[in-house]
Amino acid sequence: MTPAERIALCESGQEPRLIAQLPSGYAVLAENQFLEGYCILLAMPMVGKLNDLGLQARVQFLMDMAALGDAVILATGAVRANYGIYGNLDPFLHAHVWPRFANEPETQRTLPPLAMPVDLRTDPTTAFDADRHADLIERIRDALGEL
């Protein structure tokens, strides 16, 4: 699915992974929840990279990214959040927010999320499921509302 198609689903309310619309874009759960609570902030308007935004829009996007991280921590009991803005594979502005947990295996605890083993990151048992993850979406949405 293209970024434009994903945004269109968010705008129409048909994206099952949608958590909330924030001032700078849409917060969605990631397609694989290998770290439960892994979210993506999709920028609106769609731009290629953070540097394409004016100063105020940049600040808003980064503030929304941090707020999403705060909400994920509150909703999941994570000890911290890791953040990433890449755009190398999908050249549009989006930010990854990964919760990190105290009970992660020692071999993973200090790895950046995308350096974790591929079989872990693509495990079908942790794939997004609308029914199974409905409560998680609601908890993150509620935490965003509290912030």
N, CA, C and O atoms as CSV, one atom per row, in Angstrom:
chain,resi,resn,atom,element,x,y,z
A,1,MET,N,N,0.845,-1.175,0.000
A,1,MET,CA,C,0.000,0.000,0.000
A,1,MET,C,C,0.892,1.240,0.000
A,1,MET,O,O,1.875,1.304,0.739
A,2,THR,N,N,0.553,2.208,-0.817
A,2,THR,CA,C,1.348,3.428,-0.891
A,2,THR,C,C,1.041,4.328,0.301
A,2,THR,O,O,-0.005,4.187,0.936
A,3,PRO,N,N,1.951,5.253,0.606
A,3,PRO,CA,C,1.669,6.207,1.687
A,3,PRO,C,C,0.378,7.000,1.437
A,3,PRO,O,O,-0.391,7.243,2.367
A,4,ALA,N,N,0.145,7.399,0.194
A,4,ALA,CA,C,-1.061,8.163,-0.117
A,4,ALA,C,C,-2.314,7.330,0.147
A,4,ALA,O,O,-3.311,7.849,0.649
A,5,GLU,N,N,-2.267,6.041,-0.189
A,5,GLU,CA,C,-3.405,5.163,0.076
A,5,GLU,C,C,-3.629,4.995,1.579
A,5,GLU,O,O,-4.770,4.974,2.040
A,6,ARG,N,N,-2.540,4.875,2.342
A,6,ARG,CA,C,-2.648,4.733,3.796
A,6,ARG,C,C,-3.270,5.993,4.413
A,6,ARG,O,O,-4.145,5.904,5.273
A,7,ILE,N,N,-2.808,7.159,3.964
A,7,ILE,CA,C,-3.361,8.427,4.460
A,7,ILE,C,C,-4.841,8.535,4.102
A,7,ILE,O,O,-5.651,8.967,4.921
A,8,ALA,N,N,-5.192,8.142,2.872
A,8,ALA,CA,C,-6.597,8.197,2.452
A,8,ALA,C,C,-7.468,7.320,3.346
A,8,ALA,O,O,-8.585,7.707,3.690
A,9,LEU,N,N,-6.972,6.143,3.727
A,9,LEU,CA,C,-7.724,5.284,4.643
A,9,LEU,C,C,-7.901,5.964,6.001
A,9,LEU,O,O,-8.975,5.892,6.598
A,10,CYS,N,N,-6.852,6.621,6.486
A,10,CYS,CA,C,-6.946,7.340,7.760
A,10,CYS,C,C,-7.980,8.457,7.651
A,10,CYS,O,O,-8.823,8.616,8.533
A,11,GLU,N,N,-7.911,9.226,6.570
A,11,GLU,CA,C,-8.829,10.351,6.393
A,11,GLU,C,C,-10.280,9.893,6.306
A,11,GLU,O,O,-11.180,10.599,6.761
A,12,SER,N,N,-10.513,8.721,5.728
A,12,SER,CA,C,-11.882,8.223,5.568
A,12,SER,C,C,-12.358,7.438,6.792
A,12,SER,O,O,-13.518,7.031,6.855
A,13,GLY,N,N,-11.464,7.225,7.766
A,13,GLY,CA,C,-11.823,6.463,8.956
A,13,GLY,C,C,-11.863,4.961,8.721
A,13,GLY,O,O,-12.420,4.221,9.532
A,14,GLN,N,N,-11.276,4.504,7.615
A,14,GLN,CA,C,-11.310,3.084,7.279
A,14,GLN,C,C,-10.016,2.350,7.611
A,14,GLN,O,O,-9.894,1.161,7.317
A,15,GLU,N,N,-9.057,3.029,8.212
A,15,GLU,CA,C,-7.790,2.396,8.583
A,15,GLU,C,C,-7.962,1.727,9.943
A,15,GLU,O,O,-8.104,2.427,10.945
A,16,PRO,N,N,-7.953,0.390,10.013
A,16,PRO,CA,C,-8.185,-0.280,11.299
A,16,PRO,C,C,-7.070,-0.033,12.313
A,16,PRO,O,O,-7.284,-0.219,13.511
A,17,ARG,N,N,-5.883,0.380,11.862
A,17,ARG,CA,C,-4.771,0.609,12.780
A,17,ARG,C,C,-4.738,2.041,13.316
A,17,ARG,O,O,-3.870,2.381,14.119
A,18,LEU,N,N,-5.679,2.882,12.877
A,18,LEU,CA,C,-5.699,4.287,13.274
A,18,LEU,C,C,-5.920,4.430,14.773
A,18,LEU,O,O,-6.859,3.871,15.340
A,19,ILE,N,N,-5.036,5.187,15.396
A,19,ILE,CA,C,-5.167,5.518,16.818
A,19,ILE,C,C,-5.816,6.885,16.960
A,19,ILE,O,O,-6.820,7.038,17.656
A,20,ALA,N,N,-5.230,7.884,16.288
A,20,ALA,CA,C,-5.740,9.249,16.417
A,20,ALA,C,C,-5.150,10.135,15.334
A,20,ALA,O,O,-4.078,9.870,14.790
A,21,GLN,N,N,-5.894,11.201,15.043
A,21,GLN,CA,C,-5.335,12.265,14.212
A,21,GLN,C,C,-4.710,13.278,15.157
A,21,GLN,O,O,-5.363,13.768,16.078
A,22,LEU,N,N,-3.454,13.586,14.926
A,22,LEU,CA,C,-2.731,14.582,15.715
A,22,LEU,C,C,-2.551,15.822,14.843
A,22,LEU,O,O,-2.791,15.747,13.638
A,23,PRO,N,N,-2.142,16.946,15.399
A,23,PRO,CA,C,-2.002,18.154,14.581
A,23,PRO,C,C,-1.108,17.984,13.348
A,23,PRO,O,O,-1.335,18.639,12.331
A,24,SER,N,N,-0.104,17.122,13.424
A,24,SER,CA,C,0.833,16.980,12.304
A,24,SER,C,C,0.605,15.733,11.458
A,24,SER,O,O,1.313,15.527,10.472
A,25,GLY,N,N,-0.367,14.896,11.821
A,25,GLY,CA,C,-0.564,13.687,11.033
A,25,GLY,C,C,-1.383,12.647,11.769
A,25,GLY,O,O,-2.121,12.951,12.705
A,26,TYR,N,N,-1.232,11.405,11.319
A,26,TYR,CA,C,-2.010,10.294,11.848
A,26,TYR,C,C,-1.120,9.314,12.606
A,26,TYR,O,O,-0.074,8.896,12.110
A,27,ALA,N,N,-1.549,8.954,13.812
A,27,ALA,CA,C,-0.866,7.929,14.601
A,27,ALA,C,C,-1.559,6.600,14.325
A,27,ALA,O,O,-2.775,6.480,14.474
A,28,VAL,N,N,-0.769,5.599,13.919
A,28,VAL,CA,C,-1.304,4.270,13.630
A,28,VAL,C,C,-0.431,3.222,14.307
A,28,VAL,O,O,0.761,3.438,14.526
A,29,LEU,N,N,-1.039,2.083,14.636
A,29,LEU,CA,C,-0.235,0.943,15.077
A,29,LEU,C,C,0.510,0.404,13.866
A,29,LEU,O,O,0.000,0.443,12.747
A,30,ALA,N,N,1.703,-0.094,14.089
A,30,ALA,CA,C,2.482,-0.713,13.015
A,30,ALA,C,C,1.866,-2.053,12.635
A,30,ALA,O,O,1.110,-2.643,13.407
A,31,GLU,N,N,2.194,-2.519,11.454
A,31,GLU,CA,C,1.627,-3.774,10.953
A,31,GLU,C,C,2.078,-4.984,11.753
A,31,GLU,O,O,1.366,-5.987,11.804
A,32,ASN,N,N,3.242,-4.909,12.376
A,32,ASN,CA,C,3.689,-6.008,13.222
A,32,ASN,C,C,4.007,-5.453,14.601
A,32,ASN,O,O,4.747,-4.478,14.733
A,33,GLN,N,N,3.454,-6.070,15.610
A,33,GLN,CA,C,3.592,-5.627,16.991
A,33,GLN,C,C,4.632,-6.456,17.743
A,33,GLN,O,O,4.374,-6.923,18.852
A,34,PHE,N,N,5.804,-6.637,17.139
A,34,PHE,CA,C,6.857,-7.408,17.796
A,34,PHE,C,C,7.298,-6.736,19.084
A,34,PHE,O,O,7.803,-7.407,19.984
A,35,LEU,N,N,7.123,-5.451,19.190
A,35,LEU,CA,C,7.202,-4.711,20.451
A,35,LEU,C,C,5.811,-4.102,20.614
A,35,LEU,O,O,5.472,-3.126,19.944
A,36,GLU,N,N,5.009,-4.682,21.507
A,36,GLU,CA,C,3.604,-4.296,21.567
A,36,GLU,C,C,3.437,-2.823,21.913
A,36,GLU,O,O,3.873,-2.353,22.964
A,37,GLY,N,N,2.795,-2.115,20.999
A,37,GLY,CA,C,2.632,-0.676,21.116
A,37,GLY,C,C,3.425,0.075,20.066
A,37,GLY,O,O,3.395,1.306,20.035
A,38,TYR,N,N,4.136,-0.644,19.201
A,38,TYR,CA,C,4.917,-0.028,18.128
A,38,TYR,C,C,3.976,0.767,17.235
A,38,TYR,O,O,3.027,0.220,16.674
A,39,CYS,N,N,4.246,2.064,17.110
A,39,CYS,CA,C,3.392,2.977,16.359
A,39,CYS,C,C,4.184,3.708,15.290
A,39,CYS,O,O,5.413,3.757,15.311
A,40,ILE,N,N,3.437,4.272,14.359
A,40,ILE,CA,C,4.011,5.107,13.309
A,40,ILE,C,C,3.186,6.384,13.233
A,40,ILE,O,O,1.956,6.344,13.262
A,41,LEU,N,N,3.875,7.513,13.137
A,41,LEU,CA,C,3.232,8.801,12.931
A,41,LEU,C,C,3.422,9.160,11.463
A,41,LEU,O,O,4.548,9.361,11.009
A,42,LEU,N,N,2.314,9.240,10.717
A,42,LEU,CA,C,2.324,9.554,9.292
A,42,LEU,C,C,2.074,11.047,9.130
A,42,LEU,O,O,1.026,11.546,9.539
A,43,ALA,N,N,3.016,11.759,8.543
A,43,ALA,CA,C,2.907,13.214,8.435
A,43,ALA,C,C,1.816,13.637,7.464
A,43,ALA,O,O,1.629,13.033,6.408
A,44,MET,N,N,1.104,14.685,7.845
A,44,MET,CA,C,0.144,15.360,6.978
A,44,MET,C,C,0.406,16.845,7.119
A,44,MET,O,O,0.379,17.351,8.241
A,45,PRO,N,N,0.656,17.562,6.052
A,45,PRO,CA,C,0.615,17.090,4.678
A,45,PRO,C,C,1.793,16.162,4.383
A,45,PRO,O,O,2.823,16.194,5.057
A,46,MET,N,N,1.606,15.336,3.356
A,46,MET,CA,C,2.664,14.409,2.966
A,46,MET,C,C,3.822,15.194,2.362
A,46,MET,O,O,3.653,15.977,1.427
A,47,VAL,N,N,5.001,14.960,2.927
A,47,VAL,CA,C,6.237,15.542,2.398
A,47,VAL,C,C,7.282,14.441,2.358
A,47,VAL,O,O,7.105,13.390,2.973
A,48,GLY,N,N,8.362,14.677,1.642
A,48,GLY,CA,C,9.393,13.670,1.499
A,48,GLY,C,C,10.236,13.457,2.741
A,48,GLY,O,O,10.652,12.336,3.030
A,49,LYS,N,N,10.489,14.535,3.479
A,49,LYS,CA,C,11.383,14.431,4.634
A,49,LYS,C,C,11.124,15.587,5.587
A,49,LYS,O,O,10.492,16.582,5.230
A,50,LEU,N,N,11.623,15.436,6.799
A,50,LEU,CA,C,11.436,16.454,7.828
A,50,LEU,C,C,11.914,17.819,7.342
A,50,LEU,O,O,11.296,18.840,7.643
A,51,ASN,N,N,12.997,17.837,6.601
A,51,ASN,CA,C,13.582,19.089,6.138
A,51,ASN,C,C,12.713,19.823,5.118
A,51,ASN,O,O,12.978,20.986,4.812
A,52,ASP,N,N,11.689,19.171,4.590
A,52,ASP,CA,C,10.773,19.819,3.650
A,52,ASP,C,C,9.730,20.662,4.365
A,52,ASP,O,O,9.030,21.445,3.723
A,53,LEU,N,N,9.613,20.521,5.667
A,53,LEU,CA,C,8.636,21.290,6.440
A,53,LEU,C,C,9.248,22.599,6.914
A,53,LEU,O,O,10.454,22.689,7.143
A,54,GLY,N,N,8.403,23.608,7.057
A,54,GLY,CA,C,8.835,24.854,7.678
A,54,GLY,C,C,9.084,24.620,9.161
A,54,GLY,O,O,8.750,23.562,9.695
A,55,LEU,N,N,9.668,25.603,9.819
A,55,LEU,CA,C,10.070,25.461,11.219
A,55,LEU,C,C,8.908,25.061,12.122
A,55,LEU,O,O,9.034,24.106,12.888
A,56,GLN,N,N,7.788,25.760,12.051
A,56,GLN,CA,C,6.658,25.459,12.934
A,56,GLN,C,C,6.118,24.060,12.694
A,56,GLN,O,O,5.795,23.350,13.646
A,57,ALA,N,N,6.016,23.653,11.430
A,57,ALA,CA,C,5.508,22.313,11.113
A,57,ALA,C,C,6.484,21.243,11.598
A,57,ALA,O,O,6.061,20.183,12.061
A,58,ARG,N,N,7.787,21.511,11.497
A,58,ARG,CA,C,8.792,20.569,12.022
A,58,ARG,C,C,8.629,20.391,13.523
A,58,ARG,O,O,8.605,19.272,14.035
A,59,VAL,N,N,8.518,21.516,14.214
A,59,VAL,CA,C,8.375,21.482,15.666
A,59,VAL,C,C,7.119,20.701,16.044
A,59,VAL,O,O,7.147,19.883,16.963
A,60,GLN,N,N,6.017,20.955,15.333
A,60,GLN,CA,C,4.764,20.255,15.641
A,60,GLN,C,C,4.909,18.760,15.421
A,60,GLN,O,O,4.459,17.972,16.253
A,61,PHE,N,N,5.530,18.350,14.312
A,61,PHE,CA,C,5.709,16.921,14.038
A,61,PHE,C,C,6.539,16.261,15.147
A,61,PHE,O,O,6.185,15.189,15.637
A,62,LEU,N,N,7.627,16.899,15.532
A,62,LEU,CA,C,8.488,16.322,16.568
A,62,LEU,C,C,7.791,16.312,17.933
A,62,LEU,O,O,7.976,15.379,18.715
A,63,MET,N,N,7.000,17.335,18.219
A,63,MET,CA,C,6.229,17.345,19.476
A,63,MET,C,C,5.180,16.232,19.468
A,63,MET,O,O,4.970,15.566,20.483
A,64,ASP,N,N,4.524,16.031,18.326
A,64,ASP,CA,C,3.533,14.958,18.227
A,64,ASP,C,C,4.196,13.594,18.347
A,64,ASP,O,O,3.639,12.682,18.959
A,65,MET,N,N,5.380,13.450,17.769
A,65,MET,CA,C,6.118,12.190,17.881
A,65,MET,C,C,6.427,11.893,19.350
A,65,MET,O,O,6.242,10.769,19.817
A,66,ALA,N,N,6.897,12.907,20.067
A,66,ALA,CA,C,7.209,12.725,21.491
A,66,ALA,C,C,5.950,12.444,22.304
A,66,ALA,O,O,5.980,11.617,23.215
A,67,ALA,N,N,4.851,13.116,21.991
A,67,ALA,CA,C,3.589,12.873,22.697
A,67,ALA,C,C,3.098,11.450,22.448
A,67,ALA,O,O,2.589,10.797,23.359
A,68,LEU,N,N,3.251,10.971,21.213
A,68,LEU,CA,C,2.876,9.592,20.913
A,68,LEU,C,C,3.743,8.643,21.736
A,68,LEU,O,O,3.248,7.644,22.257
A,69,GLY,N,N,5.027,8.949,21.854
A,69,GLY,CA,C,5.906,8.137,22.698
A,69,GLY,C,C,5.462,8.138,24.147
A,69,GLY,O,O,5.456,7.090,24.793
A,70,ASP,N,N,5.090,9.301,24.667
A,70,ASP,CA,C,4.588,9.383,26.045
A,70,ASP,C,C,3.348,8.511,26.213
A,70,ASP,O,O,3.211,7.793,27.203
A,71,ALA,N,N,2.446,8.583,25.236
A,71,ALA,CA,C,1.202,7.809,25.312
A,71,ALA,C,C,1.474,6.311,25.255
A,71,ALA,O,O,0.851,5.532,25.976
A,72,VAL,N,N,2.405,5.914,24.396
A,72,VAL,CA,C,2.754,4.491,24.280
A,72,VAL,C,C,3.347,3.986,25.596
A,72,VAL,O,O,3.022,2.885,26.040
A,73,ILE,N,N,4.204,4.776,26.213
A,73,ILE,CA,C,4.793,4.395,27.499
A,73,ILE,C,C,3.693,4.229,28.550
A,73,ILE,O,O,3.666,3.235,29.277
A,74,LEU,N,N,2.790,5.206,28.626
A,74,LEU,CA,C,1.697,5.127,29.601
A,74,LEU,C,C,0.793,3.918,29.350
A,74,LEU,O,O,0.368,3.245,30.289
A,75,ALA,N,N,0.510,3.654,28.086
A,75,ALA,CA,C,-0.447,2.595,27.738
A,75,ALA,C,C,0.126,1.197,27.862
A,75,ALA,O,O,-0.623,0.240,28.060
A,76,THR,N,N,1.446,1.060,27.749
A,76,THR,CA,C,2.048,-0.274,27.715
A,76,THR,C,C,2.898,-0.607,28.935
A,76,THR,O,O,3.246,-1.770,29.138
A,77,GLY,N,N,3.236,0.382,29.745
A,77,GLY,CA,C,4.133,0.142,30.868
A,77,GLY,C,C,5.588,0.018,30.448
A,77,GLY,O,O,6.415,-0.488,31.206
A,78,ALA,N,N,5.906,0.480,29.235
A,78,ALA,CA,C,7.286,0.446,28.749
A,78,ALA,C,C,8.177,1.322,29.634
A,78,ALA,O,O,7.702,2.244,30.296
A,79,VAL,N,N,9.470,1.016,29.631
A,79,VAL,CA,C,10.410,1.818,30.421
A,79,VAL,C,C,10.951,3.013,29.634
A,79,VAL,O,O,11.478,3.961,30.217
A,80,ARG,N,N,10.817,2.959,28.320
A,80,ARG,CA,C,11.262,4.059,27.462
A,80,ARG,C,C,10.672,3.852,26.084
A,80,ARG,O,O,10.039,2.832,25.811
A,81,ALA,N,N,10.888,4.837,25.211
A,81,ALA,CA,C,10.516,4.705,23.805
A,81,ALA,C,C,11.747,5.000,22.966
A,81,ALA,O,O,12.549,5.871,23.301
A,82,ASN,N,N,11.883,4.270,21.880
A,82,ASN,CA,C,12.890,4.558,20.862
A,82,ASN,C,C,12.162,5.215,19.698
A,82,ASN,O,O,11.012,4.887,19.409
A,83,TYR,N,N,12.843,6.148,19.032
A,83,TYR,CA,C,12.258,6.898,17.930
A,83,TYR,C,C,13.141,6.774,16.700
A,83,TYR,O,O,14.365,6.697,16.809
A,84,GLY,N,N,12.512,6.754,15.524
A,84,GLY,CA,C,13.280,6.713,14.286
A,84,GLY,C,C,12.542,7.392,13.154
A,84,GLY,O,O,11.346,7.185,12.951
A,85,ILE,N,N,13.286,8.214,12.416
A,85,ILE,CA,C,12.776,8.832,11.193
A,85,ILE,C,C,13.789,8.478,10.116
A,85,ILE,O,O,14.938,8.917,10.166
A,86,TYR,N,N,13.359,7.684,9.142
A,86,TYR,CA,C,14.287,7.223,8.111
A,86,TYR,C,C,13.869,7.718,6.736
A,86,TYR,O,O,14.430,8.692,6.234
A,87,GLY,N,N,12.908,7.071,6.130
A,87,GLY,CA,C,12.447,7.485,4.808
A,87,GLY,C,C,13.277,6.959,3.665
A,87,GLY,O,O,13.071,7.366,2.521
A,88,ASN,N,N,14.213,6.062,3.938
A,88,ASN,CA,C,15.053,5.535,2.872
A,88,ASN,C,C,14.294,4.559,1.987
A,88,ASN,O,O,14.473,4.554,0.769
A,89,LEU,N,N,13.455,3.740,2.588
A,89,LEU,CA,C,12.668,2.757,1.841
A,89,LEU,C,C,11.354,3.371,1.371
A,89,LEU,O,O,10.980,3.224,0.208
A,90,ASP,N,N,10.657,4.052,2.264
A,90,ASP,CA,C,9.415,4.753,1.945
A,90,ASP,C,C,9.700,6.247,2.040
A,90,ASP,O,O,9.671,6.808,3.135
A,91,PRO,N,N,9.976,6.901,0.913
A,91,PRO,CA,C,10.436,8.294,0.950
A,91,PRO,C,C,9.322,9.313,1.214
A,91,PRO,O,O,9.037,10.173,0.380
A,92,PHE,N,N,8.711,9.199,2.374
A,92,PHE,CA,C,7.775,10.209,2.851
A,92,PHE,C,C,7.978,10.307,4.351
A,92,PHE,O,O,8.407,9.346,4.989
A,93,LEU,N,N,7.674,11.455,4.911
A,93,LEU,CA,C,7.937,11.680,6.329
A,93,LEU,C,C,7.009,10.841,7.198
A,93,LEU,O,O,5.785,10.958,7.128
A,94,HIS,N,N,7.613,10.006,8.004
A,94,HIS,CA,C,6.910,9.233,9.016
A,94,HIS,C,C,7.912,8.896,10.107
A,94,HIS,O,O,9.109,8.770,9.852
A,95,ALA,N,N,7.412,8.754,11.317
A,95,ALA,CA,C,8.278,8.462,12.462
A,95,ALA,C,C,7.833,7.164,13.113
A,95,ALA,O,O,6.640,6.920,13.294
A,96,HIS,N,N,8.808,6.339,13.460
A,96,HIS,CA,C,8.560,5.092,14.180
A,96,HIS,C,C,8.712,5.353,15.670
A,96,HIS,O,O,9.639,6.042,16.094
A,97,VAL,N,N,7.801,4.802,16.462
A,97,VAL,CA,C,7.863,4.900,17.919
A,97,VAL,C,C,7.770,3.474,18.456
A,97,VAL,O,O,6.743,2.808,18.323
A,98,TRP,N,N,8.868,3.020,19.067
A,98,TRP,CA,C,8.928,1.659,19.601
A,98,TRP,C,C,8.988,1.692,21.122
A,98,TRP,O,O,9.884,2.326,21.680
A,99,PRO,N,N,8.065,1.030,21.809
A,99,PRO,CA,C,8.207,0.901,23.264
A,99,PRO,C,C,9.305,-0.109,23.575
A,99,PRO,O,O,9.496,-1.077,22.839
A,100,ARG,N,N,10.017,0.121,24.656
A,100,ARG,CA,C,11.046,-0.825,25.103
A,100,ARG,C,C,10.716,-1.242,26.526
A,100,ARG,O,O,10.311,-0.430,27.358
A,101,PHE,N,N,10.902,-2.536,26.781
A,101,PHE,CA,C,10.440,-3.132,28.023
A,101,PHE,C,C,11.593,-3.715,28.833
A,101,PHE,O,O,12.582,-4.192,28.276
A,102,ALA,N,N,11.451,-3.669,30.146
A,102,ALA,CA,C,12.472,-4.200,31.050
A,102,ALA,C,C,12.634,-5.710,30.902
A,102,ALA,O,O,13.704,-6.248,31.187
A,103,ASN,N,N,11.589,-6.392,30.461
A,103,ASN,CA,C,11.652,-7.856,30.376
A,103,ASN,C,C,12.075,-8.379,28.998
A,103,ASN,O,O,11.923,-9.569,28.721
A,104,GLU,N,N,12.598,-7.511,28.139
A,104,GLU,CA,C,13.094,-7.990,26.849
A,104,GLU,C,C,14.298,-8.903,27.076
A,104,GLU,O,O,15.073,-8.681,28.007
A,105,PRO,N,N,14.463,-9.919,26.242
A,105,PRO,CA,C,15.641,-10.790,26.384
A,105,PRO,C,C,16.935,-9.974,26.332
A,105,PRO,O,O,17.041,-8.997,25.591
A,106,GLU,N,N,17.898,-10.390,27.122
A,106,GLU,CA,C,19.178,-9.671,27.205
A,106,GLU,C,C,19.802,-9.461,25.826
A,106,GLU,O,O,20.400,-8.415,25.572
A,107,THR,N,N,19.669,-10.436,24.944
A,107,THR,CA,C,20.269,-10.334,23.607
A,107,THR,C,C,19.611,-9.262,22.746
A,107,THR,O,O,20.194,-8.843,21.746
A,108,GLN,N,N,18.416,-8.809,23.105
A,108,GLN,CA,C,17.687,-7.802,22.333
A,108,GLN,C,C,17.656,-6.444,23.002
A,108,GLN,O,O,17.485,-5.426,22.330
A,109,ARG,N,N,17.817,-6.413,24.296
A,109,ARG,CA,C,17.544,-5.213,25.089
A,109,ARG,C,C,18.280,-3.965,24.606
A,109,ARG,O,O,17.732,-2.865,24.680
A,110,THR,N,N,19.494,-4.113,24.120
A,110,THR,CA,C,20.257,-2.944,23.702
A,110,THR,C,C,20.292,-2.760,22.183
A,110,THR,O,O,20.934,-1.835,21.687
A,111,LEU,N,N,19.610,-3.631,21.447
A,111,LEU,CA,C,19.585,-3.508,19.990
A,111,LEU,C,C,18.593,-2.438,19.546
A,111,LEU,O,O,17.524,-2.302,20.141
A,112,PRO,N,N,18.939,-1.674,18.503
A,112,PRO,CA,C,17.908,-0.832,17.887
A,112,PRO,C,C,16.811,-1.759,17.344
A,112,PRO,O,O,17.120,-2.855,16.877
A,113,PRO,N,N,15.561,-1.352,17.393
A,113,PRO,CA,C,14.483,-2.242,16.967
A,113,PRO,C,C,14.656,-2.843,15.574
A,113,PRO,O,O,14.349,-4.018,15.373
A,114,LEU,N,N,15.134,-2.074,14.628
A,114,LEU,CA,C,15.286,-2.615,13.272
A,114,LEU,C,C,16.509,-3.519,13.134
A,114,LEU,O,O,16.705,-4.132,12.084
A,115,ALA,N,N,17.327,-3.610,14.169
A,115,ALA,CA,C,18.454,-4.548,14.165
A,115,ALA,C,C,18.087,-5.871,14.823
A,115,ALA,O,O,18.885,-6.808,14.839
A,116,MET,N,N,16.880,-5.942,15.363
A,116,MET,CA,C,16.428,-7.210,15.945
A,116,MET,C,C,16.255,-8.227,14.821
A,116,MET,O,O,16.048,-7.842,13.670
A,117,PRO,N,N,16.335,-9.502,15.134
A,117,PRO,CA,C,16.238,-10.530,14.094
A,117,PRO,C,C,14.967,-10.380,13.242
A,117,PRO,O,O,13.887,-10.103,13.763
A,118,VAL,N,N,15.117,-10.565,11.937
A,118,VAL,CA,C,13.998,-10.416,11.006
A,118,VAL,C,C,12.851,-11.343,11.365
A,118,VAL,O,O,11.687,-10.955,11.270
A,119,ASP,N,N,13.167,-12.565,11.776
A,119,ASP,CA,C,12.077,-13.492,12.116
A,119,ASP,C,C,11.255,-12.982,13.290
A,119,ASP,O,O,10.063,-13.276,13.373
A,120,LEU,N,N,11.858,-12.227,14.196
A,120,LEU,CA,C,11.116,-11.631,15.297
A,120,LEU,C,C,10.243,-10.485,14.783
A,120,LEU,O,O,9.075,-10.375,15.157
A,121,ARG,N,N,10.810,-9.636,13.926
A,121,ARG,CA,C,10.092,-8.460,13.425
A,121,ARG,C,C,8.964,-8.817,12.464
A,121,ARG,O,O,8.084,-7.992,12.214
A,122,THR,N,N,8.977,-10.026,11.924
A,122,THR,CA,C,7.954,-10.428,10.961
A,122,THR,C,C,7.154,-11.633,11.441
A,122,THR,O,O,6.452,-12.265,10.653
A,123,ASP,N,N,7.254,-11.951,12.709
A,123,ASP,CA,C,6.554,-13.099,13.279
A,123,ASP,C,C,5.046,-12.946,13.065
A,123,ASP,O,O,4.457,-11.965,13.517
A,124,PRO,N,N,4.423,-13.898,12.387
A,124,PRO,CA,C,2.982,-13.778,12.132
A,124,PRO,C,C,2.136,-13.774,13.407
A,124,PRO,O,O,1.004,-13.289,13.390
A,125,THR,N,N,2.659,-14.298,14.494
A,125,THR,CA,C,1.877,-14.315,15.741
A,125,THR,C,C,1.781,-12.927,16.376
A,125,THR,O,O,0.952,-12.707,17.259
A,126,THR,N,N,2.632,-11.983,15.928
A,126,THR,CA,C,2.569,-10.626,16.467
A,126,THR,C,C,2.037,-9.635,15.435
A,126,THR,O,O,2.078,-8.426,15.662
A,127,ALA,N,N,1.535,-10.138,14.299
A,127,ALA,CA,C,0.965,-9.261,13.274
A,127,ALA,C,C,-0.260,-8.548,13.824
A,127,ALA,O,O,-0.975,-9.079,14.674
A,128,PHE,N,N,-0.493,-7.335,13.328
A,128,PHE,CA,C,-1.667,-6.583,13.747
A,128,PHE,C,C,-2.935,-7.383,13.480
A,128,PHE,O,O,-3.105,-7.974,12.415
A,129,ASP,N,N,-3.808,-7.386,14.462
A,129,ASP,CA,C,-5.116,-8.011,14.349
A,129,ASP,C,C,-6.117,-7.036,14.970
A,129,ASP,O,O,-5.996,-6.679,16.141
A,130,ALA,N,N,-7.096,-6.612,14.189
A,130,ALA,CA,C,-8.034,-5.581,14.643
A,130,ALA,C,C,-8.722,-5.948,15.948
A,130,ALA,O,O,-8.890,-5.092,16.816
A,131,ASP,N,N,-9.118,-7.190,16.101
A,131,ASP,CA,C,-9.789,-7.599,17.340
A,131,ASP,C,C,-8.816,-7.676,18.507
A,131,ASP,O,O,-9.091,-7.157,19.590
A,132,ARG,N,N,-7.681,-8.323,18.284
A,132,ARG,CA,C,-6.713,-8.524,19.362
A,132,ARG,C,C,-6.092,-7.205,19.828
A,132,ARG,O,O,-5.750,-7.066,21.003
A,133,HIS,N,N,-5.946,-6.237,18.921
A,133,HIS,CA,C,-5.264,-4.995,19.265
A,133,HIS,C,C,-6.205,-3.819,19.523
A,133,HIS,O,O,-5.742,-2.697,19.728
A,134,ALA,N,N,-7.508,-4.054,19.515
A,134,ALA,CA,C,-8.472,-2.974,19.749
A,134,ALA,C,C,-8.253,-2.313,21.112
A,134,ALA,O,O,-8.306,-1.089,21.225
A,135,ASP,N,N,-8.010,-3.120,22.139
A,135,ASP,CA,C,-7.791,-2.570,23.480
A,135,ASP,C,C,-6.502,-1.740,23.534
A,135,ASP,O,O,-6.467,-0.695,24.184
A,136,LEU,N,N,-5.464,-2.190,22.867
A,136,LEU,CA,C,-4.199,-1.450,22.829
A,136,LEU,C,C,-4.395,-0.094,22.153
A,136,LEU,O,O,-3.908,0.925,22.643
A,137,ILE,N,N,-5.102,-0.085,21.039
A,137,ILE,CA,C,-5.392,1.178,20.351
A,137,ILE,C,C,-6.147,2.114,21.291
A,137,ILE,O,O,-5.822,3.298,21.384
A,138,GLU,N,N,-7.132,1.596,21.973
A,138,GLU,CA,C,-7.936,2.414,22.886
A,138,GLU,C,C,-7.089,2.957,24.040
A,138,GLU,O,O,-7.235,4.118,24.421
A,139,ARG,N,N,-6.212,2.129,24.592
A,139,ARG,CA,C,-5.345,2.601,25.693
A,139,ARG,C,C,-4.406,3.703,25.229
A,139,ARG,O,O,-4.205,4.681,25.950
A,140,ILE,N,N,-3.823,3.567,24.034
A,140,ILE,CA,C,-2.932,4.612,23.529
A,140,ILE,C,C,-3.732,5.877,23.237
A,140,ILE,O,O,-3.285,6.981,23.551
A,141,ARG,N,N,-4.906,5.723,22.641
A,141,ARG,CA,C,-5.777,6.870,22.347
A,141,ARG,C,C,-6.142,7.590,23.644
A,141,ARG,O,O,-6.081,8.818,23.709
A,142,ASP,N,N,-6.519,6.840,24.668
A,142,ASP,CA,C,-6.875,7.440,25.954
A,142,ASP,C,C,-5.671,8.172,26.569
A,142,ASP,O,O,-5.819,9.262,27.122
A,143,ALA,N,N,-4.491,7.568,26.470
A,143,ALA,CA,C,-3.285,8.204,27.017
A,143,ALA,C,C,-2.977,9.504,26.263
A,143,ALA,O,O,-2.562,10.488,26.876
A,144,LEU,N,N,-3.174,9.516,24.964
A,144,LEU,CA,C,-2.980,10.758,24.193
A,144,LEU,C,C,-3.933,11.834,24.688
A,144,LEU,O,O,-3.558,12.999,24.815
A,145,GLY,N,N,-5.164,11.437,24.966
A,145,GLY,CA,C,-6.154,12.389,25.468
A,145,GLY,C,C,-5.805,12.950,26.824
A,145,GLY,O,O,-6.162,14.085,27.139
A,146,GLU,N,N,-5.112,12.171,27.631
A,146,GLU,CA,C,-4.720,12.622,28.963
A,146,GLU,C,C,-3.546,13.587,28.922
A,146,GLU,O,O,-3.366,14.383,29.844
A,147,LEU,N,N,-2.750,13.528,27.872
A,147,LEU,CA,C,-1.525,14.345,27.825
A,147,LEU,C,C,-1.798,15.792,27.495
A,147,LEU,O,O,-0.868,16.594,27.421
